[in-house]
Amino acid sequence: MTDQGVIEAETMPAVPLCYALVPSPEHDLESHPENAARFDLVEPAMEELPLGVAERLDAGEAPDDAILRVHLSSYLHALEAACLQGPAYVDMAPTYVTQASLGSARRAAGGTLAVVDHVLGGKSRAGFALVRPPGHHATATRAMGFCLLNNIAIAARHAQDSGLQRVMIVDFDVHHGNGTQDIFESDGDVLYVSTHQYGIYPGTGAMSDVGLGAGEGMTVNIPLHPHTGDEAFKRIVHAVILPLGIRFEPDLILMSTGFDAHWRDPLGQLQLTCSGYHMLTRTVAHLASEKCGGRIIAVLEGGYDPEAVRGCVTAVALALAGLPAPPDPLGGGGYLEPDVDPLIERLRQLHGL
Ligand SMILES: [Zn+2]
């Protein structure tokens, strides 16, 4: 073995995947789709992974300075006041809070930061933040779409504060991550790429939104027709998302991973499968291996069918750990997929690919 080989062997993380699990049972509204029960099968899924694949991290609350890199202090105070009066609705989605919700949101962001620190410290190649409440609809100034603090935006800013410059965020939730787009749309160092079903909540995410000022070209929206599934996603990832990532040369890749693009999800009409999520994650992880030392972190967003969440958590965790896809426990949706060639052509023209 060469000297170089010895160094690589010594610095190779012993456990490929680290994760934080923040199920937030105290942030709950039984009749609401974003309730605590949607996480019931997440912990069993992680515990059933093969031995030595994943290491669970302890997670505390995100500190104020990390949160305030993304959110205004006036918003944090308003959220605190709303929670004190909870249970209450704070947004039309509707987004709810309980008296404990600010603590839940701080721990969701804190869990995400713990994963970032572990991966940036070289202790794991990949990370998975299994946290709720989710984050990608929350803007700097308001709660939206079941989201209170924007976990992935806080993670991106924390990574930059830790010395990385360029962060690529790939958002596979069925909904457009309006909050994440809003936070980074003028930032030339954060590439935000979102696939989402067009025409549903929150109504944003038009292909023509490409970023502003220094961030022009750094927002890439990929709006999809209902029934778009594994085959179309595979074509889009290879024809659009990988070339974007190769051109951008990120120092870190973050994935807003919503399992509500699964065919069983009650809130969306896309038809990804668990195997499809594995394929997407493997492909983006390969990009991370090529461009940023394998550093990739998935952050859970939506996903409202517990069985689909369970199957997708397993699939994404194995993909992040570099392992093959397990048999898909739920199969496919069965609808014919729409033709995405015209969409791909327009995206390639719009973004000069
Ligand atoms: Zn969603």
Residues whose N, C-alpha, C, O or C-beta is under 5 A from the ligand:
A	BS01	ZN	D173 V174 H175 G258 D260 G302
